[in-house]
Amino acid sequence: SVNVCTKEEKAAIAEMIGGFRFSTSFGTTLSRLVRHGIGVHHAGMLPKYRRLVEQLAQAGLLKVICGTDTLGVGINVPIRTVVFSALSKYDGTRMRLLNAREFHQIAGRAGRAGYDTAGTVVVQAPDHEVENLKQFAKVADDPKKRRKLVRRKAPEGMVPWGENTMNRLMDAAPEALTSNMRVSTAMILDVVDRPGDPFEAMRRLLTDNHEPRKRQLKHIREAVGIARSLLQAGVIEHLDQPEPDGRRYRLTVDLPDDFALNQPLSTFALAAVDVLDPKSESYALDVVSVIEATLEDPRQILAAQLNKARGEAVAQMKADGIEYDERIELLDEVTYPKPLAELLEHTYEVYRQTNPWAADGHLSPKSVVREMWERAMTFREYISVYGLTRSEGAVLRYLSDAFKALRSGVPAAARTEELADIVEWLGELVRQVDSSLLDEWEQLTSPDQPHDVPVAMPARPRPLTGNERAFTAMVRNALFRRVELFARARWDELGALDAASGWTADRWAEIGEEYFDEHAEVGTGADARGPALLIFDRQPQVWRVRQILDDPAGDHDWGFDVEVDLAASDEEGAAVLRIVDAGRMR
């Protein structure tokens, strides 16, 4: 309701935003805010949204920015006044007071050189203290009422702060930075791939740094262990005679050009893929699960999966009449999805016996990419199902890391056609949501690319339909999503997807009733989403696709026909389709 911009300023904001795509749920909210001169900036946002806010702020078009300490890192934004709503923060583990470095980093944004001659920093008092002062002001002239006044206490779990806290932070010198060096498989491979003696290069790298001697020795042991495991895995090989440039080891010549091991347990992933059954229908997804188990845990996603799983378990237990105490006990056994957990944990224990350096790694089976593929979910749907609107950036970072690991960390022998479809789909999904993370990665891996390009307004992603393989996978997923909902009689959800094309929940329910009068179920296994039950007619502007339902009798005479609008799909960054007909096929 507060109007902080003039009409002319709003017009300038709209002009600068131009055709920027606000492609997610949070993007809709952000679009409304920034067009009124109000920005939002925090680590949970998509990188393209943060960059948009930074560009608008640097152009002087935003009057207010609500943000965390991410706004104080790496950019020069003209901010005249900084307001701290609290002197405490949640650091991902617990609530704690800001340290001096964090306080000065944020406060130092006010009155930047070249923009202002002075800046102002305001620290708000805790809400309960403000309320106490208000109540005291009302009875300030009445001694009796002042004596009876009951002061509000700080909320339970709050980390208290006050004027003394502020003064201490103002006077304190920022804490010294500490080294946080890590030895990784990627580091070893990069050094081996250089000209010269890799042992001498690693010796200099691991001893000439700011780490304390105890940690240096630990890094040396880790590097030796990783190098031995790479030799055993055949990723690097020893040369009988040094090459003219002094090289005594080299990468195995038959590795793919884009092969890379970027995670601490990447070499374990190579060993784990070997124990999978290539003939299994789920082989491609099992490879995905191996790679996901080696990635860093996306804390927000796993917490959301756990909450949803426990909520569904409680609802089912209540329906089954299980008593409260027993429900609480059973809930301890409920967790988020962990595909292949038993197999991977056993394989990891065996692997550690010959690779003791891997004991410091963290194997963590989980299912994010796999779940999205199996349930044929888009980025928007995944965010909505798990309530991750405030963590879109964290979801994107995880998907981007998974894509990079799948594209460059899977041996050639395991790269089946189905896995290639999954990798292409995942890469294009990430690009259409926000291509900046992949663009930066590709720039780092392409030495010919310029690295001093100034940060600019995020560009629109490339046309989705230009990558036919990935787009085909997206269309197949969109169709299978409807198959899955149809099989579970989720008519309301189907109606929400297709009401715009006239297929409401009631209309889907009518078709469903007719189908289930003839057949007991709809298949949703590998055959149901396979190419044999899909018919594509690819035209320049519109694709016409028939999805056949996998009925138990094998008649294959039920399904639905859709039209896929290519231009609309490019604009939306996702497959845009319209149901033309559904039911018994003619």
C-alpha positions as CSV (number, residue, x, y, z in Angstrom):
1,S,0.0,0.0,0.0
2,V,3.1,2.3,0.3
3,N,3.9,4.0,-3.0
4,V,7.7,4.6,-3.0
5,C,8.1,5.3,-6.8
6,T,6.8,7.9,-9.2
7,K,5.1,6.9,-12.5
8,E,8.2,7.9,-14.3
9,E,10.4,5.7,-12.1
10,K,8.0,2.7,-12.5
11,A,8.2,3.2,-16.3
12,A,12.0,3.2,-16.2
13,I,11.9,-0.1,-14.1
14,A,9.5,-1.7,-16.6
15,E,11.8,-0.7,-19.5
16,M,14.9,-2.1,-17.9
17,I,13.1,-5.4,-17.0
18,G,12.0,-5.7,-20.6
19,G,11.2,-9.3,-21.6
20,F,12.8,-10.9,-18.5
21,R,11.1,-14.2,-17.7
22,F,9.7,-14.5,-14.2
23,S,9.2,-18.3,-14.6
24,T,8.5,-19.5,-11.1
25,S,6.0,-19.0,-8.2
26,F,8.3,-16.6,-6.4
27,G,9.0,-14.9,-9.6
28,T,5.4,-13.8,-9.9
29,T,5.7,-12.1,-6.4
30,L,9.1,-10.6,-7.2
31,S,7.8,-9.1,-10.5
32,R,5.0,-7.3,-8.6
33,L,7.4,-6.0,-6.0
34,V,10.3,-4.7,-8.2
35,R,7.8,-2.9,-10.5
36,H,6.9,-0.8,-7.5
37,G,10.6,-0.2,-6.6
38,I,10.9,-2.8,-3.9
39,G,13.6,-5.5,-4.2
40,V,14.2,-8.8,-2.4
41,H,17.6,-10.4,-2.1
42,H,18.6,-13.7,-0.3
43,A,20.5,-16.9,-0.9
44,G,17.3,-19.0,-1.5
45,M,16.4,-17.0,-4.7
46,L,17.3,-18.1,-8.2
47,P,20.6,-16.5,-9.3
48,K,18.8,-14.7,-12.2
49,Y,16.4,-13.0,-9.7
50,R,19.3,-11.9,-7.5
51,R,21.1,-10.5,-10.5
52,L,18.0,-8.7,-11.7
53,V,17.6,-7.0,-8.2
54,E,21.3,-6.1,-8.2
55,Q,21.1,-4.5,-11.7
56,L,18.0,-2.5,-10.8
57,A,19.6,-1.4,-7.6
58,Q,22.9,-0.4,-9.3
59,A,20.8,1.7,-11.7
60,G,19.2,3.5,-8.7
61,L,15.7,2.3,-9.5
62,L,15.0,0.4,-6.3
63,K,14.0,2.5,-3.2
64,V,13.8,-0.4,-0.8
65,I,15.6,-3.8,-0.7
66,C,14.7,-6.4,1.8
67,G,17.6,-8.8,2.0
68,T,20.1,-10.9,4.0
69,D,23.8,-10.5,4.2
70,T,24.1,-11.9,0.6
71,L,23.4,-8.3,-0.5
72,G,26.7,-7.2,1.0
73,V,28.9,-9.6,-1.0
74,G,30.6,-8.9,-4.3
75,I,28.5,-6.0,-5.6
76,N,28.5,-2.2,-5.2
77,V,24.9,-1.1,-4.6
78,P,24.0,2.5,-3.8
79,I,22.4,2.1,-0.4
80,R,22.0,5.1,1.9
81,T,20.4,3.5,4.9
82,V,20.8,0.0,6.3
83,V,18.1,-1.2,8.8
84,F,18.9,-4.3,10.9
85,S,15.6,-6.0,11.9
86,A,17.7,-8.2,14.3
87,L,21.2,-8.8,15.4
88,S,20.8,-12.6,15.3
89,K,20.5,-15.0,12.4
90,Y,19.8,-18.6,11.6
91,D,23.0,-20.1,10.1
92,G,21.6,-23.3,8.9
93,T,22.1,-25.1,12.2
94,R,21.0,-22.7,15.0
95,M,20.0,-19.2,15.8
96,R,23.0,-17.1,16.9
97,L,24.2,-13.5,17.2
98,L,25.9,-11.9,14.2
99,N,29.6,-11.8,14.5
100,A,31.6,-8.6,13.9
101,R,32.5,-9.5,10.3
102,E,28.9,-10.1,9.4
103,F,27.8,-6.9,11.1
104,H,30.4,-4.7,9.4
105,Q,29.8,-6.4,6.1
106,I,26.1,-5.4,6.1
107,A,26.5,-2.1,7.9
108,G,29.3,-1.1,5.5
109,R,26.8,-1.0,2.6
110,A,25.4,2.3,3.9
111,G,26.8,5.4,2.3
112,R,29.0,3.9,-0.3
113,A,31.9,5.9,-1.8
114,G,31.0,7.6,-5.0
115,Y,27.3,7.5,-4.2
116,D,26.8,9.3,-0.8
117,T,28.8,11.5,1.5
118,A,27.4,9.7,4.6
119,G,25.3,6.7,5.4
120,T,22.9,5.7,8.2
121,V,22.7,2.4,10.1
122,V,19.6,1.7,12.2
123,V,19.2,-1.3,14.5
124,Q,15.7,-2.2,15.5
125,A,15.1,-3.2,19.1
126,P,13.5,-6.7,19.7
127,D,9.8,-6.7,19.2
128,H,9.0,-7.5,22.8
129,E,11.1,-4.6,24.0
130,V,9.3,-2.2,21.7
131,E,6.0,-3.5,22.9
132,N,7.1,-3.0,26.5
133,L,8.1,0.6,25.8
134,K,4.7,1.2,24.2
135,Q,2.8,-0.2,27.2
136,F,5.0,1.8,29.6
137,A,4.4,5.1,27.6
138,K,0.6,4.6,28.1
139,V,0.9,4.5,31.9
140,A,3.9,6.7,32.3
141,D,1.9,9.3,34.4
142,D,0.2,6.8,36.6
143,P,2.5,5.2,39.3
144,K,0.0,2.6,40.3
145,K,-0.5,1.3,36.8
146,R,3.3,1.4,36.2
147,R,3.7,-1.0,39.3
148,K,1.1,-3.4,37.9
149,L,2.5,-3.4,34.4
150,V,3.6,-6.9,33.3
151,R,6.6,-6.8,31.0
152,R,6.5,-9.1,28.0
153,K,9.3,-11.7,27.9
154,A,11.4,-12.6,25.0
155,P,9.9,-15.4,22.8
156,E,11.0,-18.9,23.6
157,G,14.2,-19.8,21.7
158,M,15.1,-16.2,20.8
159,V,18.7,-15.2,21.0
160,P,18.5,-11.9,22.9
161,W,20.3,-8.7,21.8
162,G,20.2,-5.1,22.8
163,E,22.1,-1.8,22.7
164,N,25.1,-3.4,24.4
165,T,25.2,-6.0,21.6
166,M,25.1,-3.3,19.0
167,N,27.9,-1.3,20.7
168,R,30.1,-4.4,21.0
169,L,29.7,-5.2,17.3
170,M,30.4,-1.6,16.3
171,D,33.7,-1.5,18.3
172,A,34.9,-5.1,17.5
173,A,37.3,-5.7,14.7
174,P,36.1,-8.1,12.0
175,E,37.2,-11.7,12.7
176,A,40.2,-13.1,10.8
177,L,39.4,-15.2,7.7
178,T,40.3,-18.9,8.1
179,S,41.5,-21.2,5.3
180,N,39.1,-23.8,4.3
181,M,41.1,-25.8,1.8
182,R,39.7,-29.2,0.6
183,V,41.5,-31.9,-1.5
184,S,39.2,-33.3,-4.2
185,T,39.3,-35.9,-7.0
186,A,38.8,-33.0,-9.5
187,M,41.9,-31.3,-8.0
188,I,44.1,-34.4,-8.5
189,L,42.8,-34.9,-12.1
190,D,43.5,-31.3,-13.0
191,V,47.0,-31.5,-11.7
192,V,47.7,-34.8,-13.5
193,D,46.4,-33.3,-16.7
194,R,49.0,-30.5,-16.6
195,P,52.5,-30.6,-18.1
196,G,55.1,-31.4,-15.5
197,D,55.5,-33.7,-12.5
198,P,52.2,-33.9,-10.7
199,F,53.8,-35.0,-7.4
200,E,55.9,-31.9,-7.3
201,A,52.9,-29.7,-8.2
202,M,50.8,-31.3,-5.5
203,R,53.6,-31.0,-2.9
204,R,53.7,-27.2,-3.5
205,L,50.0,-26.9,-3.5
206,L,49.5,-28.8,-0.2
207,T,52.4,-27.2,1.7
208,D,52.5,-23.7,0.4
209,N,49.1,-22.5,1.7
210,H,47.5,-20.9,4.8
211,E,46.4,-24.2,6.4
212,P,47.9,-25.2,9.8
213,R,50.5,-27.9,9.6
214,K,48.2,-30.6,11.1
215,R,45.6,-30.0,8.3
216,Q,48.3,-29.9,5.7
217,L,49.4,-33.4,6.7
218,K,45.8,-34.6,6.6
219,H,45.4,-33.1,3.0
220,I,48.6,-34.9,1.9
221,R,47.3,-38.3,3.2
222,E,43.9,-37.7,1.4
223,A,45.7,-36.8,-1.9
224,V,47.8,-39.9,-1.8
225,G,44.7,-42.0,-1.1
226,I,42.8,-40.5,-4.0
227,A,45.7,-40.9,-6.4
228,R,46.0,-44.6,-5.5
229,S,42.2,-45.1,-6.0
230,L,42.4,-43.4,-9.4
231,L,45.2,-45.6,-10.4
232,Q,43.3,-48.7,-9.3
233,A,40.2,-47.5,-11.1
234,G,42.2,-47.0,-14.3
235,V,41.4,-43.3,-14.5
236,I,45.1,-42.4,-14.5
237,E,48.0,-44.4,-15.5
238,H,51.8,-44.5,-14.8
239,L,54.2,-43.9,-17.7
240,D,57.2,-46.1,-17.9
241,Q,59.3,-43.2,-19.2
242,P,58.6,-39.5,-18.4
243,E,57.5,-37.4,-21.2
244,P,59.6,-34.4,-22.4
245,D,57.6,-32.0,-20.3
246,G,58.3,-34.1,-17.1
247,R,54.9,-35.8,-17.0
248,R,55.1,-39.2,-15.3
249,Y,51.3,-39.9,-15.1
250,R,48.5,-39.1,-17.4
251,L,44.7,-39.5,-17.7
252,T,43.5,-42.7,-19.3
253,V,43.2,-42.0,-23.1
254,D,39.8,-43.6,-23.6
255,L,38.0,-41.4,-21.1
256,P,35.4,-39.1,-22.7
257,D,36.5,-35.6,-23.4
258,D,34.0,-34.1,-20.9
259,F,34.8,-36.7,-18.1
260,A,35.4,-35.2,-14.7
261,L,35.1,-36.2,-11.1
262,N,34.0,-33.2,-9.2
263,Q,32.6,-34.7,-5.9
264,P,34.7,-36.1,-3.0
265,L,33.2,-39.6,-3.6
266,S,33.3,-39.5,-7.4
267,T,35.7,-42.4,-7.6
268,F,33.4,-44.4,-5.3
269,A,30.6,-43.7,-7.8
270,L,32.7,-45.3,-10.5
271,A,33.0,-48.4,-8.4
272,A,29.3,-48.4,-7.4
273,V,28.1,-48.2,-11.0
274,D,30.0,-51.4,-11.7
275,V,27.8,-53.4,-9.2
276,L,24.5,-52.3,-10.8
277,D,22.7,-54.7,-13.2
278,P,22.8,-53.2,-16.7
279,K,19.9,-55.4,-17.7
280,S,17.6,-54.0,-15.0
281,E,14.7,-51.9,-16.2
282,S,15.7,-49.3,-13.6
283,Y,19.4,-49.3,-14.6
284,A,19.4,-45.7,-15.8
285,L,17.6,-44.4,-12.7
286,D,19.9,-46.5,-10.5
287,V,22.9,-44.8,-12.0
288,V,21.2,-41.5,-11.2
289,S,20.8,-42.7,-7.6
290,V,24.4,-43.6,-7.3
291,I,25.4,-40.1,-8.4
292,E,22.9,-38.4,-6.2
293,A,24.2,-40.3,-3.2
294,T,27.7,-38.7,-3.7
295,L,26.3,-35.1,-3.9
296,E,26.1,-32.7,-1.0
297,D,22.8,-32.9,0.8
298,P,20.3,-30.2,-0.1
299,R,19.1,-29.6,3.4
300,Q,15.9,-27.7,2.6
301,I,14.7,-30.3,0.1
302,L,15.3,-33.3,2.3
303,A,13.6,-31.5,5.2
304,A,10.6,-30.9,3.0
305,Q,10.5,-34.5,1.8
306,L,10.7,-35.7,5.4
307,N,7.9,-33.5,6.5
308,K,5.7,-34.6,3.6
309,A,6.5,-38.3,4.2
310,R,5.6,-38.0,7.9
311,G,2.5,-36.1,7.2
312,E,1.3,-38.7,4.8
313,A,2.3,-41.5,7.2
314,V,0.3,-39.9,10.0
315,A,-2.8,-39.5,7.9
316,Q,-2.6,-43.2,6.8
317,M,-2.0,-44.3,10.4
318,K,-5.0,-42.3,11.6
319,A,-7.1,-43.9,8.9
320,D,-5.9,-47.3,10.0
321,G,-6.9,-46.5,13.6
322,I,-3.4,-46.7,15.1
323,E,-3.2,-45.1,18.6
324,Y,-1.2,-41.9,19.2
325,D,1.7,-43.4,21.2
326,E,2.2,-46.1,18.5
327,R,2.0,-43.5,15.8
328,I,4.8,-41.4,17.4
329,E,7.0,-44.5,17.7
330,L,6.4,-45.5,14.1
331,L,7.1,-42.0,12.8
332,D,10.7,-42.4,13.9
333,E,11.1,-45.0,11.1
334,V,9.7,-42.7,8.4
335,T,12.4,-40.9,6.3
336,Y,12.8,-39.2,2.9
337,P,13.3,-41.5,-0.1
338,K,16.7,-43.3,-0.2
339,P,16.9,-45.5,-3.3
340,L,19.5,-48.3,-3.2
341,A,20.5,-47.3,0.4
342,E,21.3,-50.8,1.5
343,L,23.3,-51.7,-1.6
344,L,25.2,-48.4,-1.6
345,E,26.1,-48.5,2.1
346,H,27.4,-52.1,1.8
347,T,29.4,-51.2,-1.3
348,Y,30.8,-48.1,0.5
349,E,31.9,-50.2,3.4
350,V,33.8,-52.6,1.1
351,Y,35.2,-49.7,-0.9
352,R,36.6,-48.0,2.3
353,Q,38.6,-51.1,3.2
354,T,40.9,-50.5,0.2
355,N,40.4,-46.8,0.0
356,P,40.7,-45.5,3.6
357,W,40.8,-41.9,2.5
358,A,37.1,-42.2,1.6
359,A,36.2,-42.6,5.2
360,D,36.0,-38.8,5.4
361,G,33.4,-38.7,2.6
362,H,29.7,-38.5,3.2
363,L,27.6,-41.0,1.4
364,S,24.0,-39.9,1.5
365,P,21.4,-41.8,-0.6
366,K,18.6,-39.5,-1.7
367,S,16.1,-39.0,-4.5
368,V,15.5,-35.6,-6.0
369,V,16.4,-35.9,-9.7
370,R,15.1,-39.5,-9.7
371,E,11.8,-38.5,-8.0
372,M,11.3,-35.7,-10.5
373,W,11.8,-38.1,-13.4
374,E,9.8,-40.9,-12.0
375,R,6.8,-38.7,-11.1
376,A,7.3,-36.6,-14.3
377,M,7.4,-33.3,-12.4
378,T,8.4,-29.9,-13.7
379,F,10.4,-27.5,-11.6
380,R,7.3,-25.5,-10.7
381,E,5.4,-28.7,-9.7
382,Y,8.3,-29.8,-7.5
383,I,8.5,-26.5,-5.8
384,S,4.8,-26.4,-5.2
385,V,4.5,-30.0,-3.9
386,Y,7.2,-29.5,-1.3
387,G,6.5,-25.9,-0.5
388,L,10.0,-24.7,-1.5
389,T,9.1,-21.3,-2.8
390,R,11.7,-19.6,-0.6
391,S,14.3,-22.1,-1.5
392,E,14.1,-22.1,-5.3
393,G,17.8,-21.2,-5.6
394,A,18.8,-24.2,-3.4
395,V,16.8,-26.6,-5.5
396,L,18.3,-25.2,-8.7
397,R,21.8,-25.4,-7.3
398,Y,21.3,-29.1,-6.4
399,L,19.8,-29.9,-9.8
400,S,22.7,-28.1,-11.5
401,D,25.3,-30.0,-9.5
402,A,23.5,-33.3,-10.3
403,F,23.5,-32.4,-14.0
404,K,27.2,-31.7,-14.0
405,A,28.0,-34.9,-12.2
406,L,25.8,-37.0,-14.5
407,R,27.2,-35.4,-17.6
408,S,30.8,-35.6,-16.7
409,G,31.1,-38.2,-14.0
410,V,29.5,-41.3,-15.5
411,P,31.8,-43.8,-17.4
412,A,31.0,-44.3,-21.1
413,A,29.9,-47.9,-20.6
414,A,27.1,-46.8,-18.3
415,R,25.7,-44.0,-20.6
416,T,22.7,-45.8,-22.0
417,E,20.1,-44.1,-24.2
418,E,17.6,-43.8,-21.4
419,L,20.3,-42.2,-19.2
420,A,21.2,-39.8,-22.0
421,D,17.5,-38.8,-22.2
422,I,17.5,-38.1,-18.4
423,V,20.7,-36.0,-18.6
424,E,19.4,-34.0,-21.6
425,W,16.1,-33.4,-19.9
426,L,17.7,-32.3,-16.6
427,G,20.2,-30.0,-18.3
428,E,17.4,-28.3,-20.3
429,L,15.2,-28.0,-17.3
430,V,17.9,-26.2,-15.4
431,R,18.6,-23.9,-18.4
432,Q,15.0,-22.9,-18.8
433,V,14.6,-22.1,-15.1
434,D,17.9,-20.2,-14.9
435,S,20.9,-20.8,-17.1
436,S,23.4,-18.7,-15.2
437,L,24.9,-21.5,-13.1
438,L,25.5,-23.7,-16.1
439,D,26.8,-20.7,-18.1
440,E,29.3,-19.9,-15.4
441,W,30.4,-23.6,-15.3
442,E,30.8,-23.8,-19.0
443,Q,32.8,-20.6,-19.0
444,L,35.1,-22.0,-16.4
445,T,35.6,-25.2,-18.4
446,S,36.2,-23.3,-21.7
447,P,39.5,-21.4,-21.5
448,D,38.8,-19.6,-24.8
449,Q,35.8,-17.8,-23.2
450,P,36.4,-14.3,-21.9
451,H,36.3,-14.1,-18.1
452,D,36.2,-10.3,-17.6
453,V,32.7,-9.8,-19.0
454,P,30.8,-7.4,-16.7
455,V,27.6,-8.7,-15.0
456,A,24.6,-7.8,-17.1
457,M,20.9,-8.2,-17.0
458,P,20.1,-12.0,-17.1
459,A,19.4,-13.0,-20.7
460,R,16.5,-15.1,-21.8
461,P,17.4,-18.8,-22.2
462,R,17.8,-20.4,-25.6
463,P,14.6,-21.7,-27.3
464,L,13.5,-24.9,-25.5
465,T,12.4,-26.6,-28.7
466,G,15.9,-26.2,-30.2
467,N,17.0,-29.2,-28.1
468,E,14.6,-31.8,-29.6
469,R,15.8,-34.6,-27.4
470,A,15.3,-32.7,-24.2
471,F,12.0,-31.3,-25.4
472,T,10.8,-34.7,-26.3
473,A,11.6,-36.0,-22.9
474,M,9.7,-33.0,-21.3
475,V,6.6,-33.8,-23.5
476,R,6.9,-37.5,-22.5
477,N,7.1,-36.5,-18.8
478,A,4.1,-34.1,-19.1
479,L,2.1,-36.9,-20.6
480,F,3.2,-39.5,-18.1
481,R,2.3,-37.1,-15.3
482,R,-1.3,-37.3,-16.6
483,V,-1.1,-41.1,-16.9
484,E,0.1,-41.3,-13.3
485,L,-2.7,-39.0,-12.0
486,F,-5.3,-40.9,-14.1
487,A,-4.1,-44.2,-12.6
488,R,-4.6,-42.8,-9.1
489,A,-7.9,-41.2,-9.9
490,R,-6.6,-37.7,-9.1
491,W,-9.3,-35.9,-11.0
492,D,-8.9,-32.6,-9.3
493,E,-5.2,-32.4,-10.1
494,L,-5.9,-33.4,-13.7
495,G,-8.5,-30.7,-13.9
496,A,-6.0,-28.1,-12.5
497,L,-3.6,-29.1,-15.4
498,D,-6.1,-29.1,-18.2
499,A,-9.1,-26.9,-17.3
500,A,-7.9,-24.3,-19.7
501,S,-8.4,-26.7,-22.6
502,G,-11.9,-27.7,-21.4
503,W,-10.9,-30.8,-19.5
504,T,-12.2,-30.1,-16.0
505,A,-12.0,-32.5,-13.0
506,D,-15.6,-33.6,-13.7
507,R,-14.8,-34.4,-17.3
508,W,-11.7,-36.4,-16.4
509,A,-13.8,-38.3,-13.8
510,E,-16.4,-39.3,-16.4
511,I,-13.6,-40.7,-18.6
512,G,-12.1,-42.4,-15.6
513,E,-15.3,-44.0,-14.6
514,E,-15.8,-45.5,-18.1
515,Y,-12.2,-46.8,-18.2
516,F,-12.3,-48.4,-14.7
517,D,-15.6,-50.1,-15.6
518,E,-13.5,-52.1,-18.1
519,H,-10.1,-52.3,-16.5
520,A,-9.0,-52.7,-12.9
521,E,-5.9,-50.5,-13.1
522,V,-3.6,-48.4,-15.3
523,G,0.0,-49.5,-15.6
524,T,2.6,-46.9,-14.5
525,G,5.8,-49.0,-14.8
526,A,8.6,-48.8,-17.3
527,D,6.4,-50.1,-20.2
528,A,3.7,-47.4,-19.5
529,R,6.2,-44.6,-20.1
530,G,8.1,-46.3,-22.9
531,P,8.1,-45.2,-26.6
532,A,5.9,-48.1,-27.6
533,L,2.9,-46.4,-26.1
534,L,3.6,-43.0,-27.6
535,I,2.9,-41.8,-31.2
536,F,4.5,-38.5,-32.3
537,D,3.6,-36.4,-35.3
538,R,6.1,-33.6,-35.4
539,Q,5.1,-30.6,-37.4
540,P,6.9,-27.2,-37.6
541,Q,4.5,-25.3,-35.3
542,V,2.6,-28.0,-33.5
543,W,3.4,-31.5,-32.4
544,R,0.5,-34.0,-32.2
545,V,1.0,-36.8,-29.7
546,R,-1.0,-39.8,-28.7
547,Q,-0.4,-41.3,-25.2
548,I,-1.8,-44.9,-25.0
549,L,-2.7,-46.2,-21.6
550,D,-1.2,-49.5,-20.4
551,D,-4.3,-51.5,-19.5
552,P,-3.9,-54.9,-17.9
553,A,-5.6,-56.7,-20.8
554,G,-3.0,-55.3,-23.2
555,D,-5.8,-54.0,-25.5
556,H,-4.1,-50.5,-25.6
557,D,-7.4,-49.0,-26.9
558,W,-7.6,-46.1,-24.3
559,G,-5.5,-43.0,-24.1
560,F,-5.5,-39.3,-24.9
561,D,-4.4,-37.0,-27.8
562,V,-2.7,-33.7,-27.2
563,E,-1.3,-30.8,-29.2
564,V,2.0,-29.3,-28.2
565,D,2.4,-25.6,-29.0
566,L,6.1,-25.1,-29.9
567,A,6.1,-21.3,-29.8
568,A,4.2,-21.2,-26.5
569,S,6.7,-23.8,-25.1
570,D,9.6,-21.6,-26.0
571,E,8.0,-18.7,-24.3
572,E,7.1,-20.6,-21.2
573,G,10.3,-22.6,-20.9
574,A,8.3,-25.8,-20.4
575,A,6.1,-28.1,-22.6
576,V,2.8,-26.4,-23.3
577,L,0.2,-28.9,-24.4
578,R,-3.6,-29.0,-24.9
579,I,-5.8,-32.1,-24.5
580,V,-7.7,-32.7,-27.7
581,D,-9.4,-35.9,-26.8
582,A,-9.3,-38.6,-24.2
583,G,-11.0,-41.9,-23.7
584,R,-11.4,-44.9,-26.0
585,M,-9.4,-44.3,-29.1
586,R,-10.8,-44.4,-32.5
